[in-house]
Amino acid sequence: MKIVAQNRRARFDLEISDTLEAGIILTGQEVKSCRAGNVHLAGSYVSFLGGKPLLRSAKIAVYAHASGLEEYDPGRDRQLLLSKVDLRRLQSALDEKGMTLVPLEVRAGKYIKVLLGLGKGRARYDKRQKIKEKDIGRRLRKGEDY
């Protein structure tokens, strides 16, 4: 499957403990737009409404060759498709304090899939530590002195 969009900021801001893949309900022109790579996941998240998971604040741009879409909302809520077992597990995990569910990637193959990450927010000093570790690793690979 081809990765058409990534949410890199989510991996930096959150300590991802678990990932799972979910289907997503889209309109025809949204599917074509996704395959073209016109998806933006920055600031998007997953919430539950009436026991159904919804992808919120994800932007799927209007498909360039579509017509008659004057009332199209690129940031509308989209329902996710998960098994009952995964739904129960996610809802119980989200009841814990500080846990959140965010989309990490959108993949396009025969179907459009969303990779979801369950994680806990990082503190500011944790983020600095991660940057420091990446910098040290980068310097060691280049052969520089630390």
NUMARKOL-37449 format. One record per atom (N, C-alpha, C): residue in one letter; atom name; y, x, z. Coordinates in steps of 0.05 Angstrom, whole numbers, m for minus. Layout:
! NUMARKOL-37449
{res:a atom:CA v:Y u:X w:Z}
...
END
This chain:
! NUMARKOL-37449
{res:m atom:N v:m24 u:17 w:0}
{res:m atom:CA v:0 u:0 w:0}
{res:m atom:C v:25 u:18 w:0}
{res:k atom:N v:45 u:9 w:m15}
{res:k atom:CA v:70 u:24 w:m17}
{res:k atom:C v:89 u:15 w:5}
{res:i atom:N v:101 u:34 w:18}
{res:i atom:CA v:121 u:28 w:39}
{res:i atom:C v:148 u:24 w:25}
{res:v atom:N v:159 u:m1 w:27}
{res:v atom:CA v:184 u:m7 w:14}
{res:v atom:C v:208 u:m6 w:33}
{res:a atom:N v:204 u:m7 w:59}
{res:a atom:CA v:226 u:m5 w:78}
{res:a atom:C v:215 u:6 w:105}
{res:q atom:N v:232 u:22 w:118}
{res:q atom:CA v:225 u:32 w:144}
{res:q atom:C v:248 u:28 w:164}
{res:n atom:N v:241 u:25 w:189}
{res:n atom:CA v:260 u:22 w:210}
{res:n atom:C v:258 u:48 w:227}
{res:r atom:N v:271 u:69 w:218}
{res:r atom:CA v:269 u:95 w:232}
{res:r atom:C v:282 u:95 w:259}
{res:r atom:N v:303 u:79 w:261}
{res:r atom:CA v:318 u:78 w:286}
{res:r atom:C v:300 u:67 w:309}
{res:a atom:N v:283 u:48 w:302}
{res:a atom:CA v:265 u:36 w:323}
{res:a atom:C v:247 u:57 w:335}
{res:r atom:N v:237 u:75 w:319}
{res:r atom:CA v:219 u:96 w:330}
{res:r atom:C v:235 u:116 w:348}
{res:f atom:N v:261 u:118 w:343}
{res:f atom:CA v:277 u:136 w:360}
{res:f atom:C v:286 u:122 w:386}
{res:d atom:N v:293 u:96 w:384}
{res:d atom:CA v:303 u:81 w:407}
{res:d atom:C v:281 u:71 w:426}
{res:l atom:N v:257 u:68 w:415}
{res:l atom:CA v:235 u:57 w:431}
{res:l atom:C v:211 u:76 w:433}
{res:e atom:N v:197 u:74 w:454}
{res:e atom:CA v:171 u:88 w:458}
{res:e atom:C v:150 u:69 w:449}
{res:i atom:N v:140 u:72 w:424}
{res:i atom:CA v:121 u:53 w:413}
{res:i atom:C v:93 u:58 w:425}
{res:s atom:N v:82 u:38 w:437}
{res:s atom:CA v:56 u:40 w:450}
{res:s atom:C v:33 u:29 w:433}
{res:d atom:N v:39 u:9 w:416}
{res:d atom:CA v:19 u:m4 w:400}
{res:d atom:C v:31 u:m14 w:374}
{res:t atom:N v:15 u:m14 w:353}
{res:t atom:CA v:24 u:m24 w:327}
{res:t atom:C v:3 u:m43 w:316}
{res:l atom:N v:12 u:m62 w:300}
{res:l atom:CA v:m6 u:m80 w:286}
{res:l atom:C v:7 u:m90 w:261}
{res:e atom:N v:m9 u:m99 w:242}
{res:e atom:CA v:0 u:m108 w:217}
{res:e atom:C v:0 u:m139 w:216}
{res:a atom:N v:22 u:m150 w:205}
{res:a atom:CA v:23 u:m179 w:203}
{res:a atom:C v:32 u:m187 w:175}
{res:g atom:N v:23 u:m211 w:167}
{res:g atom:CA v:33 u:m222 w:142}
{res:g atom:C v:60 u:m235 w:146}
{res:i atom:N v:73 u:m242 w:125}
{res:i atom:CA v:100 u:m255 w:128}
{res:i atom:C v:102 u:m276 w:106}
{res:i atom:N v:114 u:m299 w:114}
{res:i atom:CA v:118 u:m321 w:95}
{res:i atom:C v:145 u:m317 w:81}
{res:l atom:N v:144 u:m313 w:54}
{res:l atom:CA v:167 u:m309 w:38}
{res:l atom:C v:169 u:m328 w:15}
{res:t atom:N v:192 u:m332 w:3}
{res:t atom:CA v:195 u:m347 w:m21}
{res:t atom:C v:189 u:m328 w:m45}
{res:g atom:N v:186 u:m339 w:m68}
{res:g atom:CA v:178 u:m323 w:m92}
{res:g atom:C v:199 u:m302 w:m98}
{res:q atom:N v:224 u:m308 w:m97}
{res:q atom:CA v:245 u:m288 w:m104}
{res:q atom:C v:247 u:m267 w:m82}
{res:e atom:N v:240 u:m274 w:m57}
{res:e atom:CA v:240 u:m254 w:m36}
{res:e atom:C v:217 u:m234 w:m40}
{res:v atom:N v:195 u:m243 w:m49}
{res:v atom:CA v:172 u:m225 w:m55}
{res:v atom:C v:180 u:m205 w:m76}
{res:k atom:N v:193 u:m214 w:m98}
{res:k atom:CA v:201 u:m196 w:m119}
{res:k atom:C v:222 u:m177 w:m109}
{res:s atom:N v:240 u:m186 w:m92}
{res:s atom:CA v:261 u:m169 w:m81}
{res:s atom:C v:248 u:m148 w:m62}
{res:c atom:N v:228 u:m155 w:m47}
{res:c atom:CA v:214 u:m136 w:m29}
{res:c atom:C v:200 u:m115 w:m46}
{res:r atom:N v:187 u:m123 w:m67}
{res:r atom:CA v:173 u:m103 w:m84}
{res:r atom:C v:192 u:m84 w:m97}
{res:a atom:N v:217 u:m93 w:m101}
{res:a atom:CA v:238 u:m76 w:m112}
{res:a atom:C v:250 u:m58 w:m91}
{res:g atom:N v:244 u:m62 w:m65}
{res:g atom:CA v:254 u:m45 w:m44}
{res:g atom:C v:280 u:m54 w:m32}
{res:n atom:N v:287 u:m79 w:m36}
{res:n atom:CA v:313 u:m90 w:m26}
{res:n atom:C v:310 u:m102 w:2}
{res:v atom:N v:298 u:m88 w:21}
{res:v atom:CA v:294 u:m97 w:48}
{res:v atom:C v:308 u:m78 w:68}
{res:h atom:N v:321 u:m90 w:88}
{res:h atom:CA v:335 u:m74 w:108}
{res:h atom:C v:326 u:m84 w:135}
{res:l atom:N v:313 u:m66 w:151}
{res:l atom:CA v:302 u:m74 w:177}
{res:l atom:C v:320 u:m66 w:201}
{res:a atom:N v:342 u:m52 w:196}
{res:a atom:CA v:359 u:m43 w:218}
{res:a atom:C v:368 u:m67 w:235}
{res:g atom:N v:364 u:m65 w:260}
{res:g atom:CA v:372 u:m86 w:279}
{res:g atom:C v:354 u:m110 w:280}
{res:s atom:N v:332 u:m110 w:266}
{res:s atom:CA v:315 u:m134 w:266}
{res:s atom:C v:295 u:m132 w:289}
{res:y atom:N v:284 u:m155 w:296}
{res:y atom:CA v:265 u:m157 w:319}
{res:y atom:C v:248 u:m182 w:315}
{res:v atom:N v:228 u:m184 w:332}
{res:v atom:CA v:209 u:m207 w:331}
{res:v atom:C v:212 u:m223 w:357}
{res:s atom:N v:214 u:m249 w:354}
{res:s atom:CA v:215 u:m266 w:378}
{res:s atom:C v:196 u:m290 w:373}
{res:f atom:N v:189 u:m304 w:394}
{res:f atom:CA v:171 u:m326 w:392}
{res:f atom:C v:186 u:m352 w:397}
{res:l atom:N v:182 u:m371 w:379}
{res:l atom:CA v:195 u:m397 w:381}
{res:l atom:C v:173 u:m418 w:378}
{res:g atom:N v:167 u:m433 w:399}
{res:g atom:CA v:145 u:m452 w:398}
{res:g atom:C v:118 u:m440 w:394}
{res:g atom:N v:114 u:m416 w:403}
{res:g atom:CA v:88 u:m402 w:400}
{res:g atom:C v:85 u:m389 w:373}
{res:k atom:N v:105 u:m390 w:356}
{res:k atom:CA v:103 u:m378 w:330}
{res:k atom:C v:121 u:m353 w:328}
{res:p atom:N v:111 u:m331 w:318}
{res:p atom:CA v:128 u:m307 w:317}
{res:p atom:C v:147 u:m308 w:293}
{res:l atom:N v:172 u:m302 w:297}
{res:l atom:CA v:192 u:m302 w:277}
{res:l atom:C v:205 u:m274 w:274}
{res:l atom:N v:208 u:m265 w:250}
{res:l atom:CA v:222 u:m240 w:244}
{res:l atom:C v:252 u:m248 w:241}
{res:r atom:N v:268 u:m237 w:258}
{res:r atom:CA v:297 u:m244 w:259}
{res:r atom:C v:314 u:m220 w:250}
{res:s atom:N v:336 u:m226 w:236}
{res:s atom:CA v:356 u:m206 w:228}
{res:s atom:C v:347 u:m186 w:208}
{res:a atom:N v:324 u:m190 w:195}
{res:a atom:CA v:316 u:m173 w:173}
{res:a atom:C v:329 u:m183 w:147}
{res:k atom:N v:341 u:m165 w:132}
{res:k atom:CA v:356 u:m173 w:108}
{res:k atom:C v:339 u:m168 w:83}
{res:i atom:N v:334 u:m188 w:68}
{res:i atom:CA v:322 u:m186 w:42}
{res:i atom:C v:342 u:m195 w:21}
{res:a atom:N v:352 u:m176 w:5}
{res:a atom:CA v:373 u:m181 w:m14}
{res:a atom:C v:364 u:m201 w:m35}
{res:v atom:N v:384 u:m213 w:m48}
{res:v atom:CA v:378 u:m232 w:m69}
{res:v atom:C v:366 u:m217 w:m93}
{res:y atom:N v:345 u:m228 w:m105}
{res:y atom:CA v:333 u:m216 w:m128}
{res:y atom:C v:352 u:m216 w:m151}
{res:a atom:N v:356 u:m194 w:m164}
{res:a atom:CA v:377 u:m192 w:m185}
{res:a atom:C v:373 u:m211 w:m208}
{res:h atom:N v:348 u:m218 w:m215}
{res:h atom:CA v:343 u:m234 w:m239}
{res:h atom:C v:338 u:m264 w:m232}
{res:a atom:N v:342 u:m271 w:m206}
{res:a atom:CA v:338 u:m299 w:m198}
{res:a atom:C v:363 u:m315 w:m204}
{res:s atom:N v:360 u:m341 w:m209}
{res:s atom:CA v:383 u:m358 w:m214}
{res:s atom:C v:381 u:m383 w:m196}
{res:g atom:N v:404 u:m395 w:m192}
{res:g atom:CA v:405 u:m419 w:m176}
{res:g atom:C v:402 u:m414 w:m146}
{res:l atom:N v:412 u:m392 w:m136}
{res:l atom:CA v:408 u:m385 w:m108}
{res:l atom:C v:435 u:m384 w:m93}
{res:e atom:N v:452 u:m403 w:m98}
{res:e atom:CA v:479 u:m403 w:m86}
{res:e atom:C v:477 u:m405 w:m55}
{res:e atom:N v:457 u:m419 w:m45}
{res:e atom:CA v:454 u:m424 w:m16}
{res:e atom:C v:434 u:m405 w:m2}
{res:y atom:N v:426 u:m383 w:m15}
{res:y atom:CA v:406 u:m365 w:m4}
{res:y atom:C v:418 u:m349 w:19}
{res:d atom:N v:404 u:m348 w:42}
{res:d atom:CA v:413 u:m333 w:65}
{res:d atom:C v:394 u:m308 w:68}
{res:p atom:N v:405 u:m284 w:62}
{res:p atom:CA v:388 u:m260 w:64}
{res:p atom:C v:377 u:m253 w:92}
{res:g atom:N v:391 u:m262 w:113}
{res:g atom:CA v:383 u:m256 w:140}
{res:g atom:C v:368 u:m278 w:154}
{res:r atom:N v:357 u:m297 w:139}
{res:r atom:CA v:344 u:m320 w:152}
{res:r atom:C v:319 u:m311 w:168}
{res:d atom:N v:311 u:m328 w:187}
{res:d atom:CA v:287 u:m322 w:203}
{res:d atom:C v:262 u:m327 w:185}
{res:r atom:N v:243 u:m309 w:187}
{res:r atom:CA v:218 u:m312 w:172}
{res:r atom:C v:194 u:m312 w:190}
{res:q atom:N v:176 u:m330 w:185}
{res:q atom:CA v:152 u:m333 w:202}
{res:q atom:C v:132 u:m311 w:196}
{res:l atom:N v:119 u:m300 w:217}
{res:l atom:CA v:99 u:m279 w:213}
{res:l atom:C v:71 u:m292 w:217}
{res:l atom:N v:51 u:m281 w:204}
{res:l atom:CA v:24 u:m291 w:205}
{res:l atom:C v:7 u:m272 w:221}
{res:l atom:N v:m3 u:m281 w:244}
{res:l atom:CA v:m20 u:m265 w:261}
{res:l atom:C v:m44 u:m281 w:270}
{res:s atom:N v:m65 u:m268 w:278}
{res:s atom:CA v:m88 u:m282 w:289}
{res:s atom:C v:m82 u:m292 w:317}
{res:k atom:N v:m97 u:m312 w:327}
{res:k atom:CA v:m92 u:m323 w:353}
{res:k atom:C v:m96 u:m302 w:375}
{res:v atom:N v:m115 u:m284 w:371}
{res:v atom:CA v:m120 u:m263 w:391}
{res:v atom:C v:m96 u:m245 w:393}
{res:d atom:N v:m85 u:m237 w:370}
{res:d atom:CA v:m62 u:m219 w:369}
{res:d atom:C v:m37 u:m233 w:381}
{res:l atom:N v:m35 u:m259 w:375}
{res:l atom:CA v:m12 u:m275 w:386}
{res:l atom:C v:m13 u:m275 w:417}
{res:r atom:N v:m36 u:m281 w:428}
{res:r atom:CA v:m38 u:m282 w:457}
{res:r atom:C v:m33 u:m254 w:470}
{res:r atom:N v:m44 u:m234 w:457}
{res:r atom:CA v:m40 u:m206 w:468}
{res:r atom:C v:m10 u:m199 w:467}
{res:l atom:N v:3 u:m205 w:445}
{res:l atom:CA v:31 u:m198 w:442}
{res:l atom:C v:49 u:m214 w:462}
{res:q atom:N v:43 u:m240 w:465}
{res:q atom:CA v:59 u:m256 w:483}
{res:q atom:C v:56 u:m246 w:512}
{res:s atom:N v:32 u:m239 w:520}
{res:s atom:CA v:28 u:m229 w:547}
{res:s atom:C v:42 u:m201 w:550}
{res:a atom:N v:41 u:m185 w:530}
{res:a atom:CA v:54 u:m158 w:531}
{res:a atom:C v:84 u:m161 w:532}
{res:l atom:N v:95 u:m180 w:518}
{res:l atom:CA v:124 u:m184 w:518}
{res:l atom:C v:135 u:m196 w:544}
{res:d atom:N v:117 u:m208 w:560}
{res:d atom:CA v:125 u:m219 w:586}
{res:d atom:C v:132 u:m197 w:606}
{res:e atom:N v:121 u:m172 w:601}
{res:e atom:CA v:128 u:m149 w:618}
{res:e atom:C v:157 u:m142 w:614}
{res:k atom:N v:169 u:m132 w:635}
{res:k atom:CA v:197 u:m125 w:634}
{res:k atom:C v:202 u:m101 w:615}
{res:g atom:N v:222 u:m104 w:598}
{res:g atom:CA v:230 u:m82 w:580}
{res:g atom:C v:214 u:m79 w:554}
{res:m atom:N v:193 u:m95 w:550}
{res:m atom:CA v:177 u:m93 w:526}
{res:m atom:C v:191 u:m108 w:503}
{res:t atom:N v:189 u:m98 w:479}
{res:t atom:CA v:201 u:m111 w:456}
{res:t atom:C v:183 u:m106 w:432}
{res:l atom:N v:185 u:m124 w:412}
{res:l atom:CA v:169 u:m123 w:388}
{res:l atom:C v:188 u:m120 w:364}
{res:v atom:N v:185 u:m99 w:349}
{res:v atom:CA v:203 u:m94 w:327}
{res:v atom:C v:187 u:m87 w:302}
{res:p atom:N v:198 u:m94 w:278}
{res:p atom:CA v:185 u:m86 w:253}
{res:p atom:C v:190 u:m56 w:248}
{res:l atom:N v:169 u:m41 w:241}
{res:l atom:CA v:172 u:m13 w:235}
{res:l atom:C v:172 u:m7 w:205}
{res:e atom:N v:156 u:m22 w:190}
{res:e atom:CA v:154 u:m18 w:161}
{res:e atom:C v:149 u:m44 w:147}
{res:v atom:N v:157 u:m46 w:122}
{res:v atom:CA v:148 u:m67 w:104}
{res:v atom:C v:132 u:m54 w:82}
{res:r atom:N v:108 u:m64 w:78}
{res:r atom:CA v:90 u:m52 w:58}
{res:r atom:C v:84 u:m73 w:36}
{res:a atom:N v:83 u:m64 w:12}
{res:a atom:CA v:77 u:m81 w:m11}
{res:a atom:C v:53 u:m72 w:m26}
{res:g atom:N v:34 u:m89 w:m29}
{res:g atom:CA v:10 u:m84 w:m44}
{res:g atom:C v:4 u:m110 w:m58}
{res:k atom:N v:m20 u:m120 w:m55}
{res:k atom:CA v:m25 u:m147 w:m65}
{res:k atom:C v:m9 u:m167 w:m49}
{res:y atom:N v:m7 u:m162 w:m23}
{res:y atom:CA v:9 u:m179 w:m5}
{res:y atom:C v:31 u:m163 w:7}
{res:i atom:N v:51 u:m176 w:17}
{res:i atom:CA v:73 u:m163 w:32}
{res:i atom:C v:65 u:m164 w:61}
{res:k atom:N v:64 u:m141 w:74}
{res:k atom:CA v:56 u:m139 w:102}
{res:k atom:C v:79 u:m125 w:118}
{res:v atom:N v:80 u:m131 w:144}
{res:v atom:CA v:99 u:m119 w:162}
{res:v atom:C v:84 u:m105 w:184}
{res:l atom:N v:90 u:m80 w:188}
{res:l atom:CA v:79 u:m64 w:210}
{res:l atom:C v:97 u:m68 w:235}
{res:l atom:N v:85 u:m80 w:256}
{res:l atom:CA v:101 u:m86 w:280}
{res:l atom:C v:94 u:m65 w:301}
{res:g atom:N v:114 u:m58 w:317}
{res:g atom:CA v:111 u:m39 w:339}
{res:g atom:C v:118 u:m51 w:365}
{res:l atom:N v:101 u:m49 w:384}
{res:l atom:CA v:106 u:m59 w:411}
{res:l atom:C v:115 u:m35 w:428}
{res:g atom:N v:139 u:m36 w:439}
{res:g atom:CA v:148 u:m13 w:453}
{res:g atom:C v:167 u:m20 w:476}
{res:k atom:N v:175 u:1 w:490}
{res:k atom:CA v:193 u:m1 w:512}
{res:k atom:C v:217 u:17 w:506}
{res:g atom:N v:241 u:8 w:513}
{res:g atom:CA v:265 u:23 w:507}
{res:g atom:C v:266 u:50 w:521}
{res:r atom:N v:277 u:69 w:507}
{res:r atom:CA v:280 u:96 w:518}
{res:r atom:C v:307 u:99 w:531}
{res:a atom:N v:308 u:115 w:553}
{res:a atom:CA v:333 u:121 w:566}
{res:a atom:C v:347 u:142 w:549}
{res:r atom:N v:373 u:145 w:554}
{res:r atom:CA v:389 u:164 w:539}
{res:r atom:C v:378 u:193 w:542}
{res:y atom:N v:370 u:201 w:566}
{res:y atom:CA v:360 u:228 w:569}
{res:y atom:C v:334 u:232 w:555}
{res:d atom:N v:317 u:211 w:552}
{res:d atom:CA v:292 u:213 w:537}
{res:d atom:C v:298 u:218 w:507}
{res:k atom:N v:319 u:206 w:497}
{res:k atom:CA v:327 u:210 w:469}
{res:k atom:C v:336 u:239 w:465}
{res:r atom:N v:351 u:249 w:483}
{res:r atom:CA v:360 u:277 w:481}
{res:r atom:C v:337 u:296 w:482}
{res:q atom:N v:318 u:290 w:499}
{res:q atom:CA v:294 u:307 w:502}
{res:q atom:C v:278 u:307 w:475}
{res:k atom:N v:276 u:284 w:463}
{res:k atom:CA v:261 u:282 w:438}
{res:k atom:C v:275 u:298 w:416}
{res:i atom:N v:302 u:297 w:415}
{res:i atom:CA v:317 u:313 w:395}
{res:i atom:C v:312 u:343 w:400}
{res:k atom:N v:312 u:351 w:426}
{res:k atom:CA v:308 u:379 w:433}
{res:k atom:C v:281 u:388 w:424}
{res:e atom:N v:260 u:372 w:429}
{res:e atom:CA v:233 u:379 w:421}
{res:e atom:C v:230 u:382 w:391}
{res:k atom:N v:243 u:364 w:376}
{res:k atom:CA v:242 u:366 w:347}
{res:k atom:C v:255 u:391 w:337}
{res:d atom:N v:278 u:398 w:349}
{res:d atom:CA v:293 u:422 w:342}
{res:d atom:C v:276 u:447 w:347}
{res:i atom:N v:263 u:448 w:371}
{res:i atom:CA v:246 u:471 w:377}
{res:i atom:C v:223 u:474 w:357}
{res:g atom:N v:210 u:451 w:351}
{res:g atom:CA v:188 u:452 w:332}
{res:g atom:C v:198 u:461 w:304}
{res:r atom:N v:221 u:452 w:296}
{res:r atom:CA v:232 u:460 w:270}
{res:r atom:C v:238 u:490 w:269}
{res:r atom:N v:249 u:501 w:291}
{res:r atom:CA v:255 u:529 w:292}
{res:r atom:C v:229 u:546 w:292}
{res:l atom:N v:209 u:537 w:307}
{res:l atom:CA v:183 u:551 w:307}
{res:l atom:C v:170 u:552 w:280}
{res:r atom:N v:172 u:529 w:265}
{res:r atom:CA v:160 u:529 w:238}
{res:r atom:C v:174 u:548 w:219}
{res:k atom:N v:200 u:550 w:223}
{res:k atom:CA v:216 u:569 w:206}
{res:k atom:C v:212 u:598 w:214}
{res:g atom:N v:202 u:603 w:238}
{res:g atom:CA v:198 u:630 w:247}
{res:g atom:C v:222 u:641 w:262}
{res:e atom:N v:241 u:624 w:269}
{res:e atom:CA v:265 u:634 w:283}
{res:e atom:C v:257 u:639 w:313}
{res:d atom:N v:274 u:655 w:326}
{res:d atom:CA v:270 u:660 w:354}
{res:d atom:C v:282 u:636 w:369}
{res:y atom:N v:268 u:629 w:391}
{res:y atom:CA v:278 u:607 w:408}
{res:y atom:C v:292 u:618 w:432}
END
